[in-house]
Amino acid sequence: MSEDKPWPDSIRAGDCEQHEPLVRRVLAPNPSPYTFTGTQTWIVGAGSDVAVIDPGPTGSGMSIGDPADINGAGHVDAILRAVDGQRVTAILCTHTHRDHSPAAAPLKAATGAPIIGCVPLAIRDDGPRADSAFDPDYAPDRVLTDGERISGDGWTIEAVATPGHTSNHLCFALLESGALFTGDHVMAWSTSVVSPPDGDMAAYMASLSKLYERGDRIYYPAHGPAVTKPRQLVRGMLGHRKQRERQILRELEKGTRVIPAMVAHMYKGLDPRLTGAAGRSVLAHLLDLRARGVVRERNDEWELA
């Protein structure tokens, strides 16, 4: 599932790397426990015009309350260097977390290209964030629905609706090469965080099943290495989520009633910085189980129905 180069030592923020004739990558300078080596901005096209997928963050990552995972210092300039001599005709966003979409506005200002892709979304979370917060300033010029296409010089991109990580998440299929840009929906380095209230485990599982039925040749995620065996990875991810569900049910059978205790029992050796993310995923599973009538909740304690 990795590329033919060492990962991640071979890549540097700001560099442009060619992955196939129609696909290049520029890495943003925002590594963190939630973004791995940083957000990967994908450039599609080798002719007179290009599309830019997930333009990335714009924050400095230096001030209090401005975490490193949204550090976008110099990233728009790096994208512009990478496309020098070509016209940007579309700026595409898979979803509106702040490590993905904020750079769309300054990139539009610099190129005149429209912002296209997911619907805008701003939500007040009801617990600790597991990754970057939503981008409240995202303003698309055109929203794509499932199956809609845009095209340019030698490339055609089709939107693939994949809600779950967020309700507005899209993947983008490059029809000429069989590549799928998967945003945060499928990544090889980590499972995707599904954080309620916007993240939805049932929708996420359905979206995984949707991708499993497709015939995409390779996945290019927003974080981590390319996925060269997509169906194998997705099958494993579906199995992993079902295993987590079984773990939760076993915890409830043993009398564990609260999420922090479940996380402590289920995630041995977890990086403490990721405890909140694990708790949000457990909550997403519990909410899905509750909707199916398997469990119930009383005063923040859970039990089998």
Disulfide bonds with the S-S distance in Angstrom:
none
